[in-house]
């Protein structure tokens, strides 16, 4: 076992997942909707707590694992969650109900992110989590930077694509999309970014407070449209 593998294993074993999220994870595996890892979930919860998040939005509901982690960190926040699969939303509702999350704290939206996000209110969220349709990740992150308040955070799990991003031989569409996202945000003056290699990877982007998030694309983040 390499030192990297040993570190990854240690982090996973050192992360304690609340029982209601363990149950949601079981629902996700039954559904075939791969949930974020406990290590990434815990990081998201810490960011939500540290930012004092009051309003959050996630792209890709799954069975509710990522949303529950966000609310674990910010239990008084309102969460809006978007998914194109009605079955996923149904299972997520069950997960939130089992976790005794008040229904008024979670807003479910059924639809494709590319169609829903342009209609969301600009500068209205403290955190945007993007975990859906990796081919469209750059477009979703651009919307996320528009939706967060100045100083808000966009979170992108799975950004290492199972190790493919670090392998120069890999050139498939998903790997290329994640590589482009990392490169474009690294070079953008509109955001401060950090890339975590724990679990499946997590890209953290905080908008620069002096920069209007609506101008993120003009500052160097482009969807290619």
N, C-alpha and C positions, 0 to 999 in steps of 0.2 A: 504494500500500500504506500503510495506517495505521500509526502507531507501535506500536499493540497487535499488529497482524499481524506487523510486523517483529520485535517481541520474541518472539512465539510461534515464529516461524520460527527465530530465533537459538537459542532454548532447545532446540528439537528437534534442530537440527544440532549443538549443543554437547554433546548427550547421547550417550554411548557405550554401546551395548548389547552385553553379552557374546554370543559366538557361539552358545552353547547356547540363549539366549533368542531370538536371531534365528531359529533353526531352529523353536523352538516357535511363534513369531509366524507363520511360514509355514504351519505346521500349522493354526493357528487360522483363518487366512484361507481355507485350503482347506475347513475345516469350516464356515465361516460363523459362527464364534463370535468376534465383534469383541473383540480384546484391548485391554487398557489401553495407552496410549501409552508410549514409552520415557521421556519426561519424568516421567510419573506413576509409572511403575515405579521409576525411580531415587529419587524422593522416598520411596516406600514402603520401599525398601532402606535408605535413610539412617535412617528412623525405626526400622526393625527393628534396625539396628546400634546406634544411639544408645541404645535402650532395653535393649540386651543381651537381646533376646527369647529365651526358651527354649521357649515353647509358643505356637503361633499357629494361628488358624483362619480360613479364608476361605469365604465364601458365594458360590458361583459359580466353578467350576473352569475352565470353558472348555477351552482346550488346554494350560493350565498356565503361561501367561505370568506372571500376577500371583503365583502361588505360587513360581515360580522367582525372581522379583525379591525376594520376601520372604526366601527362603532365601539369596539372594545377599548380603543384608545380615546375615543371622543363620544362617550355615552349620551351626551346631551345634544349631539349634532343631528341634523336632518340629512338623510342619505337618499339620493336619487340614483336608481340603478337601471341600466338599459340593456336589453337583450332581445335578439331577433327570434329566439326560440321560446314559444309559449310554455313548453314543457319545463324548460329551465326556470322560468319565472314562477311556475306553479310549485316546483320543488323548493325554490328559494323562499317563497312565502311560508311554506311549512317550516323551513329551517329557522326563519326569523320568529315565527310563532312559538316554536319549541324553545327558543332562546328568550322568550318573553319580552321581545322588543315591541314597544307600543306601535301599533299600525300607523299612527300619525308621524312617526319618525322615519318611515321608509316609503318612498314613492317609486312604484314600479312602472316602467315605460316599455311597452313592446314595440319593437321596430328596429330597422337597420341603423347603426350608428351614423353612417354617412348622411342619412336623411333626418335623423333626430337632432344631432349636435348643432347644425346650423340654426336651429330654432331655439336653442337654449339661451338664457340671458347672459350677456357678456359681463365679465368681472363680478360674478355672483357667488363663486365657490372658493373655499379655502384649499380644497384638495380635489384633484381629478385623477382617478386611477384608470389606466388604459390596459385592458386585458382581453382583447378581442380582435379577430381577423388580422393577423400579423402583416399581411400584404398591405393593409391600409393604415399601418401604425403611424406613419409620418403625418398623414392627413388628420388622424385622430389627435395626435399630440399637438398639432397646430391649433386645432379647435380647443384642446385643453388649455393651451397657453392663453387663448382668448377668453376662456370662461373663468379662469382663476383671477382672484383679486391680485393687485400688486403685492408681491411677496408671497403669493400662493404657490402651491407645489403640485407638479404633475408627476405621477408615479407610473413607471412602466416595468412590470415584472416580465420574466422570461426573455429578457433582452439579449441574453447570451446564446439563445437558441440551442440549448443542449451542448454547448461547446463549439458549435459550427461557426459562430462569428469569429472566433480566434483562429480558425483554420483557413488559411488563404486559398485552399483548394476548393472550398465550398462556395458555390456561386448561384445557388438556387434563389428564387424570388424572396422567400422569407428571410433567409440569411442576409441577402443584399439590402432588404428593407431595414433590418435592425442595424446593419453596419452604417447605412446612410444616416439613420436617425442619430446614432452615437456621434458620427462625424459632424453632422450639421449643427447639433446642439453644442458640441464641444467648441465649435468656431463661432457661435452666436453670442453677441454682446447682450442679448436680451435675457439670458438665463445664466444661473450658476448651477452647474451640474456635478453629480457624483455618481459613480458606477460601483455598485456593490457586487462582489463575486460570490457572495453567500447563496446557497441554494441554487435556484435557476437564474439568478442575477436580477438586479433591480436598478433601473436608471431613475435617479431622483433629480428633478429639474425645478428650481425655484426661480420665479421671475424676479428680475432686478426691479426694485421698488421705484426707481426713477423712470423706468421704461413702461409705457402703456402696453399691456399684454396684447392689445388688439393689433399692435404693430410688430408682433413677433416675426412674421414672415418677412417683413421689410428689413428686419434687423439681421436676417441671415438664415431663417428657418423656412424652407420651401417645400411644398407638396408636389411640385412639378406641374401644377395646373396652370 
